Amino acid sequence: MRIYVGNFTFETSETELRQVFQDYGQIQEISIIEDRYTGRSKGFAFIEMPAVGEAEAAITALNGKEMNGRTITVNEARPRPERSFGGGEFGNRSGGDNSNNRDRGSRW
């Protein structure tokens, strides 16, 4: 099960998260989300726990608890919404097509 953990300090490390969550079961993966430009933590992460019962126990026990002076949010991660590229008023326009001015080349 994929778990969302939010509102922790930017300085919180993967090791700290592992120490807190491993009390509830096996951890398959921890992904701290970072700003793509600065590399700094955004204060949230996703933790993958293979056993659903262990993940649910961690959620129940840790949601609303304090960690490094911050009250953390822990819940089941929602699926990432699909991004739509294109569509809308300008979505499929490539710009510079000039399809409405086909004879323009002969004038230049």
N, C-alpha and C positions, 0 to 999 in steps of 0.2 A: 504494500500500500504506500502511496506517495503522500507525504505529510508536508504541509506548509507551516513554517515557523517564521513569525514576523515580530517586529518591534524590538529586536535585540540591538545592542550597541554596535557601531561600525567596527569596533575593535575586536568583537567576538570572533574566535577562531573556529576552524573545523574541529580541532581537538577538544575545545570546550563543549561544543554541541555534541560531539561523540560521547564525552564523559556523562553528560546529562541524559542522553537518550539510551545509551547502552544498558542502563539499569532496567529497561523495560523489554529488551530483546535485541535480536541481531539487527545490525545496520548494514544494508547493502551499499548505500551510496549517500554522500552528503554533497550538496551543491549550493554554496553560498553565492548569491547573485551579486555581481559587481557591475559598477558603471563601466560602460565600454570605453570611455575616454580617459577616466582617471584611474581605473582599476580598483577603486575604493568600494568596499562593501556597501550595498544599498540597505542593509539592515534586515534582510530576510533571506530564507534558504528553503530548499526542498530536501527532505530526508526520505529515502526509500527504505522501508522495512518490509521484508518478504512475508512475514506472518501477520495476517490481518488482526488477529487477536492481540498481539503484542503492540501493533501500531495503535489500535484503539485504546489500549491501556495507557500508552504514552500520551495520547491526546487528552484523555480524561484527567490524568494526573498532572499534566504540565500546562494546560491552557489556563492563562490568567496568573501563573506563578511568576515570581520575581527572578530575574537572572541579570546579574551585574547592574542592579539598580533600576532595571526596566521591567515592566509587566509584559511578558511575551504572549503572543497569540499562537496557538497551536491547533490546527484542524486538518481535516482531510483536504488535500489539494484538489481544486477544481480543474477540470481539463482546460487546457489553453484554448481560447477561442480561435477559430480559423481566421486567418487574415485574408481579406479580399483585396487583391491587386487588380486594378482596372475597374471598369464599371463606373457608374456615376456620370456626371456631365462631361468631365474631361478625362476620365480614366483610360480610355483606349486611344487617345490621340497621341501621335508621336511628334507632332510639331513639324513645321517646315514641309509638309506634304505638297502643298500647292496644287492639289488635284483639281481645284476650281480654275486654275490658270494654265491649262495645258498648252496653249499656243504662246505662252509668254516667252519661251526660249527663242522663238523666231524673231521676236522684236528686239532682242539684245544683241 
